[in-house]
Amino acid sequence: MDGDLQHFRQSDNYIVPPFPRNPVVAMAYIPYQNPKAVYTASCGLRKGTMFPCLNKPFLGSRRNRS
C-alpha cells in the first residue's frame, strides 16, 4: 500500500505553524496540515482525503455486542 503514497523530501516540506501567531479568543481554527507524505491523486480520490493521517474510515455500528 506504500505505493499509494508520495513522500516529501525534507527540502520540500514547508513547515507552517498549525495555528495563527496571534489567535483571537472565541474564534475557531483548524490546524494546517504539515504532511510528510500524501496519497497519489487516484488513491486520494478513492479514500476521500489526500492525507493518510486523516484517513479514518467510518465503520458505522460495527462494535462488539455482548
Buried (B, 14 or more C-beta within 10 A) or exposed (E): EEEBBBEEEEEEEEEEEEEEEEEEEEEEEEEEEBBEBBBEEEBBEEBEBBBBEEEEEEEEEEEEEE
